[in-house]
Every structure is written in structure tokens, then in C-alpha cells.
Amino acid sequence: MINLVADDPNLAFTFVFLGALALLWELHAPGLVWPGLLGVAAMVLGAWGLYQNSPTPYGLALLLLACLFLAVEVSYHTHMISGLSGSLLLGAGAILLFRGPKHIAPALALAASAGLATVTTFLGFLAVRSRSESDLMGPKAIVGATGVSKTPLTPDGTVMVRGEYWQAHSDREIGQGKQIIVEAVRDFTLLVREAS
């Protein structure tokens, strides 16, 4: 198997690509362990096979830039800008990686680039959706919500907002059972005022 990978740059590139996908899977869902281990093993085997075929410096530089852009996308979710750029750099780097009769087939390089762009777009979409859901459910989302004081607020007490009990603080005394409005959230305590 090792000799086969060293003799065929297409196979070596495929190992690197599949290893990168496995690592993306591990980074997206940490704790599975086996995708990360298989990904590292496949990437090491593929990188060794590519190295045996004397890659060009500019092809390697493009592949390293592609890895950098993809790492930025996974870490910071740049709305798929870095991910798609990394995918394009991967395709160009793979095509330019070797000179001579042994080279990576352009169809394989473009298919890998398109596949990685699809995966990156999907993961970016999931990240954007996750962020918007957390905005709907986070502390900022409760500002402006109405509720009911469950104990007198003198100045601290308990309120119910959206079916949940919260510690609350009010600058003015609010009696039990009064309608309140959330003005801010500070350290998991709602700052409220009586609804008029």
C-alpha cells in the first residue's frame, strides 16, 4: 500500500484530501476521536506519497495557503469566504503540484475542490444558523420581554419571564403579581421595571 501511494500522486492526493475531510469532521464534532486519528493517518500517508514525487514549491505553497484558509474558516466562520477561497487554492495547488508525466489529474483536483467547497458551504451554513439560534435564545433575546413578579421586588426578588424563573432587580419597588418589562441582563440577573 505504501509503495502504491508513493508511485501514484493521484492516490496520494486522494489520501490527503480524505484525511482533511476526516479532520474537518473531527473539528466540527469534537470528541469522536476516530475521524481525527484516521484523518491524521491518511494525511501523513498521502503527504509522504506526494513528497516522494518531488512537488513544486509553488504547488506546495498553494496547498499550504489552502490549509490556512480552511483552518480560518473552521475557527472563525467567515461566512464561507475563507472556505471557498481555500477550496479554489486546493484545486489550483493540486494541478500545479507536479511537472512531468506523473501529475495529479485535473479532473480529480477540480472534483476535490468542488467537494471541499460543498462541505465548507454546508458547515458554514450550519454555523450561521447556530449563531442566529443562539441570538434568539441568549440573554440579549430576553431584553424587552414582559413577565410577572413572583415576589415583591424590594429592590431584588424573583420574576417569571417566558416560563422561567429569574432573579430580578428593580430601582423602584414592585409588588408581587405585577407585570414587568426586562430592560437589561447583568450577571444572570434581570434589570426590570414595572409595566405601565
N, C-alpha and C positions, 0 to 999 in steps of 0.2 A: 504494500500500500504506500509506504513512504517513497519508494522508487517511482511508483506511478505518479504520485503528486509532484515529484521533482522533475519528471520528464514532460509533464503536460501543464503548461501555465494556465490553461482554461480550468483544469481541475483544481489547481492551487488557488486560483482566484475564487472559484465556487466555494471552497472551504473557508476562505477569508470572509466572503460575503455571508454565508450561512452562520459562521461564528459571530459576526457582527449582529445579525438578526437575533440570535440567541441572547447575546449580551443586552440588546435593547429590550428584549422580553424580561430579562432579569432586572434591569434597571426600572422598568415600568411596574413590575410586580415583585418587589424585593422579598427575599425570604424563601423563594422556591429552590434555590441553590443549584439544582442540576442544570437548568438552562445556562447559568453563568459558567459552571465548570465545563460543560460541553462546548460552549461558545469560546472559552479561552483555549481549550484543546484544539478545536477546529481552526481558530485563528493562528495559533502557533504553527500548526502543521502546514496551513496554507501559506503563511509568511515565509516559512523555511523553503517551501517549494518555489515561491516566487523569487526568493533570494538566489536559489540555485541557477536561475535562468538569466542572471545579470540584468536587473531592471535599470531603466534610465533614471538619472537623477530628477528630471522634471516630472516624470510619471510618478515617482515616489513622492515628490513634493505635493503634487495634486492630490494623491491619495491621503497624505497626512493632513492637508488642508480640509479634505472631505471629512476625515475623522474629527477634526477640531470643530467644524461647523455642526456636525451631528451631535457632538458632546454638548455644545452650547444649546442646541435645540432641546435636548433631553433635560438639561439642567435648568434652563431659563424659559422655555416655551415661548419662542419669539414669533408666535403666530405663523409658524411653518416657514418663515423666511430663511432661517439658517438651515433647516432640514432640507428644503428644496434646493438651496444652493449647494449643500453638501452632496445631495444626490447627483446633481449635474457635474460637480467636480469628480465624483466617483466614476461616472461614465467616461469623462474625458481622461482622467488619470489611468483608467484601465486600458483604454485604447492606445494611449501614448506610453504605456509602461515598458514595452519591449520593441526592439527593432530587429528585423530579420525574419527568418521563416517561422520561428517559434514566437507566437504572439497571442494575445487574448482576442478571441473573435469579437468583432464589433457588435454583432447581434447579442452575444452574451453580456457584454458591457452595458449596452443600452437596456437590455431586459433587467439586469441587476439594478441599474439606475432608476428605471421606472418602478420596479418593485419596492425599492427603498423609499422612493418619493411617495408611493401609495401608503406604505406603513407609517412614514413620518407624518403625512397628512392626517391619517386616522388617529395617531397618538396625539397630534396637535389638536384635533377636534375634540378628543376626549378631555384634554387638559383645559381647553377653553370652556367646555360645558361644565366641568367640575368646578372651575373658578366661578362661573356665573351662579351655580347652585349654592356654593358656599357664601356668595354675596347675599343670596336670598335668605339664607338661614343664619348668618353670622350676627354678631352684636349690632352692626350698622342697620340691619334689616328691622330691628325692633324699635328703632327711633321713630317716633310719630305714631306708634301703635297705641291703642286705648286698652284699658283694663279696669280692674276693680280693686280697691284697697281691702285687704282681708283683715288687717289690724289697723288701729289708728297709727298714723304716721306723725310722730312727735319727737324729733323730725324723722326717725327711722322706723321702719315697720316692714310688713310683708304685703305684696300685691300679687294679683294673678293677671298675667298678660298672655294671650294666645294659649290658654290652657295650662300654663306653667307658673309655679310659684317663684317669685323673685324677692330678694332683699331690695328695699327701696329707700330713698332719701328724698325729703321734700323741704324746701326752705320755709314753707308755711305749713301749719298743722292741717292735716286732712283726717277726717273722721272715717270710721270703719264703714265699708259698703259704698263708698263714694266712687264715682267714675274718675279715672286718672288718665293722663297722657304722658307717655315717655318722651323726655326731652333729650336725654343722653345716657350713655352707659359708661361707668367708671369702675374698673376692677370688679366686674360681675355684680355691681350694684346699679340699679336703675335710678336715675335722677328724674323725678316726676313732678307734675303739678296737677292740681285739681281741674278737671274738665269743666268749662263754664257752660 
